[in-house]
Amino acid sequence: MHARHRERHRISRTGWLRAAVLGANDGILSTASLVVGVAAATSSRHEILLAGIAGLVAGALSMAAGEYVSVSSQEDTEQADLAREREELETEPEAEERELAGIYVHRGLKPELAREVARQLMAHDALGAHARDELGLTEVMTARPLQAALASAATFAAGAALPILTVVLGGTTHASIVVAIVSLVCLAGLGALAARAGGASPWMGMARVTFWGAVAMAVSAAVGRLFGTSVA
């Protein structure tokens, strides 16, 4: 018996990696921008921390709900397509076999071989073959709403805790500048790690997340100074 050859591919990470990176990035960026904006308007530690904690709680819940609803919609679509394929396999198996063979011909197999491959795969797992080769659905890429929601909420909260801890440990003196610097450094590190995990250039990941983070915090600080001479 031959040992089963297992390979680990980066694409298997996309389900949780996308949600986790989005959550952590948004947690740091949105909460840091909020804290920077409030800190630019007031020196009250209580008000700065209250704004940060409120942003953490609201953001984590919003991310969880948004991811769950979004990925659930994707899952509903996938299940509807699978139900349609299941019905067609029951009512028109010959037509479905020809359709599958046609897909393999289009991919480069000779018609005779394509028909044989389609016949054997249909005999083994007809729905799985059509899900994979006709619909493009695989176990790795399938929608997982709960996983996406939990990953987003947890990583958002972890990211949002960073600017809050910065204020707690560093005080309110020059809080907007300190929070911005610490957050940008962490965003750069997160961007590099995410890019590396996905097989992309770490420098590109660092550059894009740092640029947009700096823009968001600069705008928030300007708004805080312009409209928040008194936050009380």
C-alpha positions in Angstrom: 0.0 0.0 0.0 1.3 3.4 -1.0 1.6 6.1 1.7 -0.7 9.0 1.0 1.3 12.0 -0.1 0.2 15.1 1.7 1.2 18.6 0.7 0.4 21.8 2.6 -0.6 24.6 0.3 -1.1 28.2 1.2 -4.5 28.3 -0.4 -5.8 26.1 2.5 -5.3 29.1 4.8 -7.5 31.5 2.8 -10.7 30.8 4.7 -9.4 31.9 8.1 -6.5 34.0 7.0 -8.6 36.5 5.2 -11.0 37.0 8.1 -8.2 37.1 10.7 -6.0 39.6 8.8 -9.0 41.8 8.1 -10.1 41.7 11.7 -6.7 42.4 13.2 -6.0 45.2 10.7 -9.3 46.8 11.2 -9.1 46.5 15.0 -5.8 48.3 15.1 -6.6 50.9 12.4 -10.1 51.8 13.4 -9.5 51.9 17.1 -6.2 53.7 16.8 -7.8 56.3 14.5 -10.6 56.8 17.0 -8.1 57.1 19.9 -5.9 59.5 17.9 -8.9 61.6 16.9 -10.2 61.9 20.5 -6.7 62.4 21.9 -6.2 65.3 19.5 -9.4 66.9 20.9 -9.0 66.3 24.6 -6.3 65.3 27.2 -8.9 63.5 29.4 -7.6 59.9 29.9 -11.1 58.7 30.8 -12.6 60.0 27.6 -9.8 58.6 25.4 -10.0 55.1 27.1 -13.8 55.2 27.0 -13.8 55.9 23.3 -11.2 53.2 22.7 -13.1 50.5 24.7 -16.4 51.4 23.0 -14.7 51.1 19.6 -13.3 47.7 20.6 -16.6 46.3 21.7 -18.7 47.7 18.9 -16.1 46.9 16.2 -15.7 43.3 17.3 -19.4 42.7 17.3 -19.8 44.4 14.0 -17.0 42.4 12.4 -18.5 39.1 13.7 -22.0 40.0 12.5 -20.8 41.3 9.1 -18.6 38.3 8.4 -21.2 35.8 9.5 -23.9 37.4 7.3 -21.6 37.8 4.3 -20.1 34.3 4.5 -23.6 32.8 5.2 -24.8 34.3 2.0 -22.0 32.7 0.2 -22.8 29.4 1.9 -26.5 29.7 0.9 -25.5 30.1 -2.7 -23.2 27.1 -2.6 -25.9 25.0 -1.0 -28.4 26.1 -3.6 -26.1 25.1 -6.5 -25.3 21.8 -4.9 -29.0 21.1 -4.4 -29.6 21.8 -8.1 -26.7 19.5 -9.1 -28.1 16.8 -6.9 -31.5 17.0 -8.5 -30.0 17.0 -12.0 -27.9 14.0 -11.2 -31.0 12.1 -10.1 -33.1 13.1 -13.1 -30.6 13.4 -15.9 -27.5 11.3 -15.0 -26.5 10.7 -18.6 -26.6 14.4 -19.5 -24.6 15.3 -16.4 -22.0 12.7 -17.4 -21.7 14.2 -20.8 -21.4 17.7 -19.3 -18.6 16.5 -17.0 -16.8 14.8 -19.9 -17.1 18.1 -21.9 -15.3 19.9 -19.1 -12.4 17.5 -19.3 -12.2 17.8 -23.0 -12.1 21.5 -22.7 -9.2 21.1 -20.2 -7.2 19.0 -22.7 -8.2 15.4 -22.5 -9.1 13.4 -25.5 -12.9 12.7 -25.8 -12.6 8.9 -25.2 -10.4 9.5 -22.1 -12.6 12.3 -20.9 -15.7 10.1 -21.1 -14.0 7.3 -19.2 -12.7 9.7 -16.5 -16.2 11.2 -16.2 -17.8 7.8 -15.9 -15.4 6.6 -13.2 -15.7 9.8 -11.2 -19.4 9.7 -11.4 -19.4 6.2 -10.2 -17.2 7.1 -7.2 -18.7 10.5 -6.2 -20.9 12.1 -8.7 -21.9 15.1 -6.7 -18.3 15.7 -5.5 -17.0 15.6 -9.1 -19.6 18.1 -10.3 -19.1 20.3 -7.3 -15.3 20.4 -7.9 -15.1 20.5 -11.6 -18.3 22.3 -12.7 -19.0 24.6 -9.7 -15.4 25.1 -8.5 -16.3 24.1 -4.9 -13.8 22.3 -2.8 -13.5 21.4 0.9 -10.7 23.9 1.3 -12.6 26.8 -0.3 -16.0 26.2 1.1 -17.8 28.9 3.1 -17.6 28.6 6.9 -19.6 31.4 8.4 -19.0 30.7 12.1 -15.2 30.3 11.6 -15.0 33.6 9.8 -17.1 35.4 12.4 -15.1 34.1 15.4 -11.8 34.8 13.6 -12.8 38.3 12.8 -14.2 39.1 16.2 -11.2 37.7 18.1 -8.5 39.3 15.9 -10.4 42.6 15.9 -10.4 42.7 19.7 -6.8 41.7 19.8 -5.8 44.4 17.4 -8.1 47.0 19.1 -6.5 46.3 22.4 -3.1 47.6 21.2 -3.9 51.4 21.0 -5.9 51.1 24.2 -2.9 49.5 26.1 -0.7 52.2 24.6 -2.7 54.9 26.3 -2.9 52.9 29.6 0.8 52.4 29.7 2.0 55.6 28.1 -0.5 58.1 29.5 -2.1 61.0 27.6 1.0 63.1 27.0 1.4 63.2 23.2 -1.0 60.3 23.2 -2.1 60.8 19.6 1.5 60.7 18.3 2.5 57.7 20.5 -0.6 55.7 19.5 -0.1 56.5 15.9 3.6 55.4 15.9 3.0 52.2 17.8 0.0 51.3 15.7 1.8 52.0 12.4 4.7 49.8 13.5 2.3 47.0 14.4 0.3 47.4 11.2 3.5 47.2 9.2 4.4 43.9 11.0 0.9 42.5 10.5 1.0 43.4 6.8 4.4 41.7 6.4 3.2 38.5 8.3 0.0 38.3 6.3 1.8 38.7 3.0 4.4 36.1 4.0 1.7 33.6 5.1 0.0 34.1 1.7 3.2 33.8 -0.3 3.4 37.4 -1.3 6.1 40.0 -0.8 6.3 41.2 2.9 7.5 44.6 1.8 4.5 45.1 -0.4 2.2 44.0 2.5 4.0 46.4 4.8 3.8 49.4 2.4 0.1 49.2 1.6 -1.2 48.7 5.1 1.2 51.4 6.6 0.2 53.9 3.9 -3.5 53.6 4.4 -3.1 53.4 8.2 -1.2 56.7 8.2 -3.8 58.4 6.0 -6.7 57.2 8.3 -5.0 58.4 11.5 -3.9 61.7 10.0 -7.4 62.5 8.9 -8.8 61.4 12.3 -6.4 63.7 14.1 -7.3 66.6 11.8 -11.0 66.1 12.5 -10.3 65.8 16.2 -8.4 69.1 16.2 -10.9 70.9 14.0 -14.1 69.9 15.6 -13.2 68.7 19.0 -11.9 71.6 20.9 -14.1 70.2 23.7 -15.4 66.7 23.8 -17.2 67.0 27.1 
